[in-house]
Amino acid sequence: MGSEERADATKDDVAGKAKEAWGKVTDDEKLEAEGKADQAKSDLKNAVEDVKDAFKH
């Protein structure tokens, strides 16, 4: 398992959730969308790592 990649994905997810929440609080639709995009990027990174892990076993 690529722990660096997983940590990077977690960082993106946390940052994305924070951006999305701040965008909602400040009524900033662009920031909210960026947060959602960061979370999607995190999901994709985790999916790639899952596939890599599946082929290692």
N, CA, C and O atoms as a Tripos MOL2 file, in Angstrom:
@<TRIPOS>MOLECULE
protein
  228   227    57     0     0
PROTEIN
NO_CHARGES

@<TRIPOS>ATOM
      1 N           0.8590   -1.1810    0.0000 N.3       1 MET1
      2 CA          0.0000    0.0000    0.0000 C.3       1 MET1
      3 C           0.8950    1.2300    0.0000 C.2       1 MET1
      4 O           1.8720    1.2810    0.7460 O.2       1 MET1
      5 N           0.5760    2.2200   -0.8250 N.am      2 GLY2
      6 CA          1.3400    3.4530   -0.8850 C.3       2 GLY2
      7 C           0.8690    4.4150    0.1950 C.2       2 GLY2
      8 O          -0.0860    5.1680    0.0050 O.2       2 GLY2
      9 N           1.5520    4.3770    1.3230 N.am      3 SER3
     10 CA          1.1010    5.2050    2.4500 C.3       3 SER3
     11 C           1.2120    6.6970    2.1420 C.2       3 SER3
     12 O           0.4030    7.4930    2.6180 O.2       3 SER3
     13 N           2.2060    7.0720    1.3520 N.am      4 GLU4
     14 CA          2.3250    8.4920    0.9790 C.3       4 GLU4
     15 C           1.1360    8.9260    0.1300 C.2       4 GLU4
     16 O           0.5890   10.0140    0.3110 O.2       4 GLU4
     17 N           0.7490    8.0590   -0.7970 N.am      5 GLU5
     18 CA         -0.3790    8.3780   -1.6610 C.3       5 GLU5
     19 C          -1.6730    8.4400   -0.8680 C.2       5 GLU5
     20 O          -2.5110    9.3100   -1.1060 O.2       5 GLU5
     21 N          -1.8370    7.5180    0.0760 N.am      6 ARG6
     22 CA         -3.0410    7.5230    0.9240 C.3       6 ARG6
     23 C          -3.0740    8.7750    1.7920 C.2       6 ARG6
     24 O          -4.1290    9.3840    1.9700 O.2       6 ARG6
     25 N          -1.9190    9.1590    2.3320 N.am      7 ALA7
     26 CA         -1.8570   10.3640    3.1630 C.3       7 ALA7
     27 C          -2.1740   11.5960    2.3290 C.2       7 ALA7
     28 O          -2.8580   12.5050    2.8000 O.2       7 ALA7
     29 N          -1.6860   11.6340    1.1010 N.am      8 ASP8
     30 CA         -1.9600   12.7500    0.2070 C.3       8 ASP8
     31 C          -3.4520   12.8210   -0.1170 C.2       8 ASP8
     32 O          -4.0310   13.9050   -0.1820 O.2       8 ASP8
     33 N          -4.0650   11.6610   -0.3190 N.am      9 ALA9
     34 CA         -5.5000   11.6170   -0.5950 C.3       9 ALA9
     35 C          -6.2930   12.1040    0.6140 C.2       9 ALA9
     36 O          -7.2800   12.8240    0.4640 O.2       9 ALA9
     37 N          -5.8650   11.7160    1.7990 N.am     10 THR10
     38 CA         -6.5450   12.1520    3.0210 C.3      10 THR10
     39 C          -6.4210   13.6570    3.1990 C.2      10 THR10
     40 O          -7.3740   14.3250    3.5990 O.2      10 THR10
     41 N          -5.2430   14.1840    2.9010 N.am     11 LYS11
     42 CA         -5.0280   15.6340    2.9830 C.3      11 LYS11
     43 C          -5.9500   16.3700    2.0300 C.2      11 LYS11
     44 O          -6.5470   17.3830    2.3940 O.2      11 LYS11
     45 N          -6.0690   15.8590    0.8000 N.am     12 ASP12
     46 CA         -6.9690   16.4700   -0.1860 C.3      12 ASP12
     47 C          -8.4200   16.4180    0.2860 C.2      12 ASP12
     48 O          -9.1760   17.3730    0.1050 O.2      12 ASP12
     49 N          -8.8020   15.2920    0.8920 N.am     13 ASP13
     50 CA        -10.1730   15.1430    1.3660 C.3      13 ASP13
     51 C         -10.4840   16.1340    2.4820 C.2      13 ASP13
     52 O         -11.5200   16.7980    2.4610 O.2      13 ASP13
     53 N          -9.5910   16.2280    3.4470 N.am     14 VAL14
     54 CA         -9.8100   17.1460    4.5720 C.3      14 VAL14
     55 C          -9.8380   18.5950    4.0820 C.2      14 VAL14
     56 O         -10.7010   19.3770    4.4830 O.2      14 VAL14
     57 N          -8.8940   18.9420    3.2200 N.am     15 ALA15
     58 CA         -8.8570   20.3030    2.6810 C.3      15 ALA15
     59 C         -10.1160   20.5910    1.8660 C.2      15 ALA15
     60 O         -10.6690   21.6890    1.9270 O.2      15 ALA15
     61 N         -10.5560   19.6010    1.1120 N.am     16 GLY16
     62 CA        -11.7660   19.7740    0.3040 C.3      16 GLY16
     63 C         -12.9980   19.9870    1.1610 C.2      16 GLY16
     64 O         -13.8420   20.8260    0.8470 O.2      16 GLY16
     65 N         -13.1040   19.2320    2.2410 N.am     17 LYS17
     66 CA        -14.2510   19.4020    3.1430 C.3      17 LYS17
     67 C         -14.2300   20.7810    3.7900 C.2      17 LYS17
     68 O         -15.2700   21.4200    3.9530 O.2      17 LYS17
     69 N         -13.0340   21.2310    4.1560 N.am     18 ALA18
     70 CA        -12.9140   22.5620    4.7610 C.3      18 ALA18
     71 C         -13.2940   23.6490    3.7540 C.2      18 ALA18
     72 O         -14.0200   24.5850    4.0880 O.2      18 ALA18
     73 N         -12.8020   23.5200    2.5250 N.am     19 LYS19
     74 CA        -13.1400   24.5030    1.4850 C.3      19 LYS19
     75 C         -14.6390   24.5180    1.2170 C.2      19 LYS19
     76 O         -15.2540   25.5790    1.1070 O.2      19 LYS19
     77 N         -15.2090   23.3370    1.1160 N.am     20 GLU20
     78 CA        -16.6420   23.2510    0.8390 C.3      20 GLU20
     79 C         -17.4400   23.9010    1.9680 C.2      20 GLU20
     80 O         -18.3730   24.6630    1.7170 O.2      20 GLU20
     81 N         -17.0730   23.6000    3.1970 N.am     21 ALA21
     82 CA        -17.7840   24.1770    4.3440 C.3      21 ALA21
     83 C         -17.6250   25.6930    4.3810 C.2      21 ALA21
     84 O         -18.5930   26.4160    4.6160 O.2      21 ALA21
     85 N         -16.4140   26.1700    4.1520 N.am     22 TRP22
     86 CA        -16.1820   27.6180    4.1670 C.3      22 TRP22
     87 C         -16.9210   28.2950    3.0150 C.2      22 TRP22
     88 O         -17.4320   29.4050    3.1640 O.2      22 TRP22
     89 N         -16.9740   27.6320    1.8840 N.am     23 GLY23
     90 CA        -17.7220   28.1630    0.7550 C.3      23 GLY23
     91 C         -19.2040   28.2820    1.0680 C.2      23 GLY23
     92 O         -19.8540   29.2440    0.6600 O.2      23 GLY23
     93 N         -19.7420   27.2990    1.7980 N.am     24 LYS24
     94 CA        -21.1530   27.3660    2.1830 C.3      24 LYS24
     95 C         -21.3890   28.4980    3.1770 C.2      24 LYS24
     96 O         -22.3740   29.2290    3.0720 O.2      24 LYS24
     97 N         -20.4790   28.6400    4.1430 N.am     25 VAL25
     98 CA        -20.6300   29.6790    5.1650 C.3      25 VAL25
     99 C         -20.5650   31.0690    4.5530 C.2      25 VAL25
    100 O         -21.3310   31.9570    4.9240 O.2      25 VAL25
    101 N         -19.6430   31.2510    3.6110 N.am     26 THR26
    102 CA        -19.4400   32.5690    3.0120 C.3      26 THR26
    103 C         -20.2670   32.7700    1.7340 C.2      26 THR26
    104 O         -20.1830   33.8150    1.0900 O.2      26 THR26
    105 N         -21.0560   31.7700    1.3830 N.am     27 ASP27
    106 CA        -21.8690   31.8130    0.1690 C.3      27 ASP27
    107 C         -21.0030   32.0000   -1.0810 C.2      27 ASP27
    108 O         -21.3700   32.7240   -2.0060 O.2      27 ASP27
    109 N         -19.8470   31.3310   -1.0850 N.am     28 ASP28
    110 CA        -18.9050   31.3920   -2.1930 C.3      28 ASP28
    111 C         -19.0260   30.0780   -2.9780 C.2      28 ASP28
    112 O         -18.4150   29.0720   -2.6180 O.2      28 ASP28
    113 N         -19.8120   30.1040   -4.0400 N.am     29 GLU29
    114 CA        -20.0740   28.8890   -4.8090 C.3      29 GLU29
    115 C         -18.8130   28.3350   -5.4590 C.2      29 GLU29
    116 O         -18.6650   27.1200   -5.5900 O.2      29 GLU29
    117 N         -17.8980   29.2200   -5.8670 N.am     30 LYS30
    118 CA        -16.6560   28.7670   -6.4990 C.3      30 LYS30
    119 C         -15.8090   27.9820   -5.5030 C.2      30 LYS30
    120 O         -15.2900   26.9170   -5.8390 O.2      30 LYS30
    121 N         -15.6670   28.4870   -4.3000 N.am     31 LEU31
    122 CA        -14.8840   27.8060   -3.2820 C.3      31 LEU31
    123 C         -15.5340   26.4760   -2.8870 C.2      31 LEU31
    124 O         -14.8500   25.4770   -2.6650 O.2      31 LEU31
    125 N         -16.8370   26.4860   -2.8060 N.am     32 GLU32
    126 CA        -17.5700   25.2600   -2.4900 C.3      32 GLU32
    127 C         -17.3220   24.2030   -3.5720 C.2      32 GLU32
    128 O         -17.1110   23.0310   -3.2610 O.2      32 GLU32
    129 N         -17.3470   24.6160   -4.8240 N.am     33 ALA33
    130 CA        -17.0950   23.6940   -5.9380 C.3      33 ALA33
    131 C         -15.6550   23.1840   -5.9120 C.2      33 ALA33
    132 O         -15.4080   22.0120   -6.1960 O.2      33 ALA33
    133 N         -14.7040   24.0550   -5.5750 N.am     34 GLU34
    134 CA        -13.3030   23.6270   -5.4610 C.3      34 GLU34
    135 C         -13.1660   22.5590   -4.3800 C.2      34 GLU34
    136 O         -12.4340   21.5840   -4.5480 O.2      34 GLU34
    137 N         -13.8670   22.7490   -3.2860 N.am     35 GLY35
    138 CA        -13.8260   21.7710   -2.2030 C.3      35 GLY35
    139 C         -14.3630   20.4270   -2.6460 C.2      35 GLY35
    140 O         -13.7900   19.3850   -2.3280 O.2      35 GLY35
    141 N         -15.4520   20.4500   -3.3720 N.am     36 LYS36
    142 CA        -16.0230   19.2020   -3.8780 C.3      36 LYS36
    143 C         -15.0660   18.5410   -4.8720 C.2      36 LYS36
    144 O         -14.9430   17.3170   -4.8940 O.2      36 LYS36
    145 N         -14.3970   19.3370   -5.6860 N.am     37 ALA37
    146 CA        -13.4310   18.8000   -6.6470 C.3      37 ALA37
    147 C         -12.2450   18.1700   -5.9230 C.2      37 ALA37
    148 O         -11.7610   17.1120   -6.3250 O.2      37 ALA37
    149 N         -11.7800   18.8130   -4.8600 N.am     38 ASP38
    150 CA        -10.6770   18.2460   -4.0690 C.3      38 ASP38
    151 C         -11.0740   16.8970   -3.4700 C.2      38 ASP38
    152 O         -10.2700   15.9670   -3.4280 O.2      38 ASP38
    153 N         -12.3100   16.8020   -3.0130 N.am     39 GLN39
    154 CA        -12.7840   15.5420   -2.4440 C.3      39 GLN39
    155 C         -12.8770   14.4630   -3.5250 C.2      39 GLN39
    156 O         -12.5570   13.3010   -3.2720 O.2      39 GLN39
    157 N         -13.3070   14.8410   -4.7100 N.am     40 ALA40
    158 CA        -13.3860   13.8870   -5.8130 C.3      40 ALA40
    159 C         -11.9860   13.4010   -6.1930 C.2      40 ALA40
    160 O         -11.7860   12.2230   -6.4890 O.2      40 ALA40
    161 N         -11.0300   14.3170   -6.1800 N.am     41 LYS41
    162 CA         -9.6460   13.9520   -6.4780 C.3      41 LYS41
    163 C          -9.1320   12.9550   -5.4350 C.2      41 LYS41
    164 O          -8.4210   12.0070   -5.7680 O.2      41 LYS41
    165 N          -9.4950   13.1760   -4.1970 N.am     42 SER42
    166 CA         -9.1120   12.2660   -3.1260 C.3      42 SER42
    167 C          -9.7130   10.8840   -3.3500 C.2      42 SER42
    168 O          -9.0320    9.8710   -3.1920 O.2      42 SER42
    169 N         -10.9860   10.8480   -3.7190 N.am     43 ASP43
    170 CA        -11.6500    9.5720   -3.9840 C.3      43 ASP43
    171 C         -10.9650    8.8200   -5.1210 C.2      43 ASP43
    172 O         -10.8000    7.6020   -5.0590 O.2      43 ASP43
    173 N         -10.5710    9.5500   -6.1510 N.am     44 LEU44
    174 CA         -9.8980    8.9330   -7.2900 C.3      44 LEU44
    175 C          -8.5390    8.3630   -6.8750 C.2      44 LEU44
    176 O          -8.1830    7.2510   -7.2650 O.2      44 LEU44
    177 N          -7.7840    9.1260   -6.0850 N.am     45 LYS45
    178 CA         -6.4790    8.6430   -5.6190 C.3      45 LYS45
    179 C          -6.6430    7.3680   -4.7920 C.2      45 LYS45
    180 O          -5.8600    6.4280   -4.9330 O.2      45 LYS45
    181 N          -7.6560    7.3380   -3.9360 N.am     46 ASN46
    182 CA         -7.8930    6.1430   -3.1300 C.3      46 ASN46
    183 C          -8.2970    4.9610   -4.0040 C.2      46 ASN46
    184 O          -7.8910    3.8300   -3.7380 O.2      46 ASN46
    185 N          -9.0820    5.2060   -5.0320 N.am     47 ALA47
    186 CA         -9.4880    4.1340   -5.9340 C.3      47 ALA47
    187 C          -8.2800    3.5530   -6.6670 C.2      47 ALA47
    188 O          -8.1750    2.3390   -6.8400 O.2      47 ALA47
    189 N          -7.3860    4.4150   -7.0890 N.am     48 VAL48
    190 CA         -6.1680    3.9570   -7.7700 C.3      48 VAL48
    191 C          -5.3460    3.0950   -6.8120 C.2      48 VAL48
    192 O          -4.8380    2.0450   -7.2060 O.2      48 VAL48
    193 N          -5.2140    3.5260   -5.5730 N.am     49 GLU49
    194 CA         -4.4660    2.7480   -4.5890 C.3      49 GLU49
    195 C          -5.1440    1.4070   -4.3110 C.2      49 GLU49
    196 O          -4.4640    0.4010   -4.1100 O.2      49 GLU49
    197 N          -6.4710    1.3860   -4.2970 N.am     50 ASP50
    198 CA         -7.2000    0.1320   -4.0970 C.3      50 ASP50
    199 C          -6.8970   -0.8530   -5.2260 C.2      50 ASP50
    200 O          -6.7050   -2.0450   -4.9860 O.2      50 ASP50
    201 N          -6.8560   -0.3450   -6.4460 N.am     51 VAL51
    202 CA         -6.5490   -1.2050   -7.5970 C.3      51 VAL51
    203 C          -5.1210   -1.7190   -7.4890 C.2      51 VAL51
    204 O          -4.8660   -2.9010   -7.7220 O.2      51 VAL51
    205 N          -4.1950   -0.8450   -7.1380 N.am     52 LYS52
    206 CA         -2.8000   -1.2750   -6.9660 C.3      52 LYS52
    207 C          -2.7020   -2.3650   -5.9020 C.2      52 LYS52
    208 O          -2.0070   -3.3640   -6.0880 O.2      52 LYS52
    209 N          -3.3970   -2.1670   -4.7960 N.am     53 ASP53
    210 CA         -3.3750   -3.1530   -3.7140 C.3      53 ASP53
    211 C          -3.9630   -4.4870   -4.1650 C.2      53 ASP53
    212 O          -3.4610   -5.5480   -3.7930 O.2      53 ASP53
    213 N          -5.0170   -4.4330   -4.9580 N.am     54 ALA54
    214 CA         -5.6530   -5.6630   -5.4220 C.3      54 ALA54
    215 C          -4.7080   -6.4900   -6.2910 C.2      54 ALA54
    216 O          -4.7460   -7.7200   -6.2520 O.2      54 ALA54
    217 N          -3.8650   -5.8270   -7.0710 N.am     55 PHE55
    218 CA         -2.9580   -6.5410   -7.9440 C.3      55 PHE55
    219 C          -1.7010   -7.0240   -7.2200 C.2      55 PHE55
    220 O          -0.9740   -7.8720   -7.7370 O.2      55 PHE55
    221 N          -1.4470   -6.4940   -6.0440 N.am     56 LYS56
    222 CA         -0.2830   -6.9520   -5.2700 C.3      56 LYS56
    223 C          -0.5490   -8.2880   -4.5990 C.2      56 LYS56
    224 O           0.3880   -9.0200   -4.2780 O.2      56 LYS56
    225 N          -1.8140   -8.6120   -4.3860 N.am     57 HIS57
    226 CA         -2.1520   -9.8430   -3.6630 C.3      57 HIS57
    227 C          -2.4660  -10.9250   -4.5920 C.2      57 HIS57
    228 O          -2.7740  -12.0370   -4.1640 O.2      57 HIS57
@<TRIPOS>BOND
     1     1     2 1
     2     2     3 1
     3     3     4 2
     4     3     5 am
     5     5     6 1
     6     6     7 1
     7     7     8 2
     8     7     9 am
     9     9    10 1
    10    10    11 1
    11    11    12 2
    12    11    13 am
    13    13    14 1
    14    14    15 1
    15    15    16 2
    16    15    17 am
    17    17    18 1
    18    18    19 1
    19    19    20 2
    20    19    21 am
    21    21    22 1
    22    22    23 1
    23    23    24 2
    24    23    25 am
    25    25    26 1
    26    26    27 1
    27    27    28 2
    28    27    29 am
    29    29    30 1
    30    30    31 1
    31    31    32 2
    32    31    33 am
    33    33    34 1
    34    34    35 1
    35    35    36 2
    36    35    37 am
    37    37    38 1
    38    38    39 1
    39    39    40 2
    40    39    41 am
    41    41    42 1
    42    42    43 1
    43    43    44 2
    44    43    45 am
    45    45    46 1
    46    46    47 1
    47    47    48 2
    48    47    49 am
    49    49    50 1
    50    50    51 1
    51    51    52 2
    52    51    53 am
    53    53    54 1
    54    54    55 1
    55    55    56 2
    56    55    57 am
    57    57    58 1
    58    58    59 1
    59    59    60 2
    60    59    61 am
    61    61    62 1
    62    62    63 1
    63    63    64 2
    64    63    65 am
    65    65    66 1
    66    66    67 1
    67    67    68 2
    68    67    69 am
    69    69    70 1
    70    70    71 1
    71    71    72 2
    72    71    73 am
    73    73    74 1
    74    74    75 1
    75    75    76 2
    76    75    77 am
    77    77    78 1
    78    78    79 1
    79    79    80 2
    80    79    81 am
    81    81    82 1
    82    82    83 1
    83    83    84 2
    84    83    85 am
    85    85    86 1
    86    86    87 1
    87    87    88 2
    88    87    89 am
    89    89    90 1
    90    90    91 1
    91    91    92 2
    92    91    93 am
    93    93    94 1
    94    94    95 1
    95    95    96 2
    96    95    97 am
    97    97    98 1
    98    98    99 1
    99    99   100 2
   100    99   101 am
   101   101   102 1
   102   102   103 1
   103   103   104 2
   104   103   105 am
   105   105   106 1
   106   106   107 1
   107   107   108 2
   108   107   109 am
   109   109   110 1
   110   110   111 1
   111   111   112 2
   112   111   113 am
   113   113   114 1
   114   114   115 1
   115   115   116 2
   116   115   117 am
   117   117   118 1
   118   118   119 1
   119   119   120 2
   120   119   121 am
   121   121   122 1
   122   122   123 1
   123   123   124 2
   124   123   125 am
   125   125   126 1
   126   126   127 1
   127   127   128 2
   128   127   129 am
   129   129   130 1
   130   130   131 1
   131   131   132 2
   132   131   133 am
   133   133   134 1
   134   134   135 1
   135   135   136 2
   136   135   137 am
   137   137   138 1
   138   138   139 1
   139   139   140 2
   140   139   141 am
   141   141   142 1
   142   142   143 1
   143   143   144 2
   144   143   145 am
   145   145   146 1
   146   146   147 1
   147   147   148 2
   148   147   149 am
   149   149   150 1
   150   150   151 1
   151   151   152 2
   152   151   153 am
   153   153   154 1
   154   154   155 1
   155   155   156 2
   156   155   157 am
   157   157   158 1
   158   158   159 1
   159   159   160 2
   160   159   161 am
   161   161   162 1
   162   162   163 1
   163   163   164 2
   164   163   165 am
   165   165   166 1
   166   166   167 1
   167   167   168 2
   168   167   169 am
   169   169   170 1
   170   170   171 1
   171   171   172 2
   172   171   173 am
   173   173   174 1
   174   174   175 1
   175   175   176 2
   176   175   177 am
   177   177   178 1
   178   178   179 1
   179   179   180 2
   180   179   181 am
   181   181   182 1
   182   182   183 1
   183   183   184 2
   184   183   185 am
   185   185   186 1
   186   186   187 1
   187   187   188 2
   188   187   189 am
   189   189   190 1
   190   190   191 1
   191   191   192 2
   192   191   193 am
   193   193   194 1
   194   194   195 1
   195   195   196 2
   196   195   197 am
   197   197   198 1
   198   198   199 1
   199   199   200 2
   200   199   201 am
   201   201   202 1
   202   202   203 1
   203   203   204 2
   204   203   205 am
   205   205   206 1
   206   206   207 1
   207   207   208 2
   208   207   209 am
   209   209   210 1
   210   210   211 1
   211   211   212 2
   212   211   213 am
   213   213   214 1
   214   214   215 1
   215   215   216 2
   216   215   217 am
   217   217   218 1
   218   218   219 1
   219   219   220 2
   220   219   221 am
   221   221   222 1
   222   222   223 1
   223   223   224 2
   224   223   225 am
   225   225   226 1
   226   226   227 1
   227   227   228 2
@<TRIPOS>SUBSTRUCTURE
     1 MET1         2 RESIDUE 1 A MET
     2 GLY2         6 RESIDUE 1 A GLY
     3 SER3        10 RESIDUE 1 A SER
     4 GLU4        14 RESIDUE 1 A GLU
     5 GLU5        18 RESIDUE 1 A GLU
     6 ARG6        22 RESIDUE 1 A ARG
     7 ALA7        26 RESIDUE 1 A ALA
     8 ASP8        30 RESIDUE 1 A ASP
     9 ALA9        34 RESIDUE 1 A ALA
    10 THR10       38 RESIDUE 1 A THR
    11 LYS11       42 RESIDUE 1 A LYS
    12 ASP12       46 RESIDUE 1 A ASP
    13 ASP13       50 RESIDUE 1 A ASP
    14 VAL14       54 RESIDUE 1 A VAL
    15 ALA15       58 RESIDUE 1 A ALA
    16 GLY16       62 RESIDUE 1 A GLY
    17 LYS17       66 RESIDUE 1 A LYS
    18 ALA18       70 RESIDUE 1 A ALA
    19 LYS19       74 RESIDUE 1 A LYS
    20 GLU20       78 RESIDUE 1 A GLU
    21 ALA21       82 RESIDUE 1 A ALA
    22 TRP22       86 RESIDUE 1 A TRP
    23 GLY23       90 RESIDUE 1 A GLY
    24 LYS24       94 RESIDUE 1 A LYS
    25 VAL25       98 RESIDUE 1 A VAL
    26 THR26      102 RESIDUE 1 A THR
    27 ASP27      106 RESIDUE 1 A ASP
    28 ASP28      110 RESIDUE 1 A ASP
    29 GLU29      114 RESIDUE 1 A GLU
    30 LYS30      118 RESIDUE 1 A LYS
    31 LEU31      122 RESIDUE 1 A LEU
    32 GLU32      126 RESIDUE 1 A GLU
    33 ALA33      130 RESIDUE 1 A ALA
    34 GLU34      134 RESIDUE 1 A GLU
    35 GLY35      138 RESIDUE 1 A GLY
    36 LYS36      142 RESIDUE 1 A LYS
    37 ALA37      146 RESIDUE 1 A ALA
    38 ASP38      150 RESIDUE 1 A ASP
    39 GLN39      154 RESIDUE 1 A GLN
    40 ALA40      158 RESIDUE 1 A ALA
    41 LYS41      162 RESIDUE 1 A LYS
    42 SER42      166 RESIDUE 1 A SER
    43 ASP43      170 RESIDUE 1 A ASP
    44 LEU44      174 RESIDUE 1 A LEU
    45 LYS45      178 RESIDUE 1 A LYS
    46 ASN46      182 RESIDUE 1 A ASN
    47 ALA47      186 RESIDUE 1 A ALA
    48 VAL48      190 RESIDUE 1 A VAL
    49 GLU49      194 RESIDUE 1 A GLU
    50 ASP50      198 RESIDUE 1 A ASP
    51 VAL51      202 RESIDUE 1 A VAL
    52 LYS52      206 RESIDUE 1 A LYS
    53 ASP53      210 RESIDUE 1 A ASP
    54 ALA54      214 RESIDUE 1 A ALA
    55 PHE55      218 RESIDUE 1 A PHE
    56 LYS56      222 RESIDUE 1 A LYS
    57 HIS57      226 RESIDUE 1 A HIS
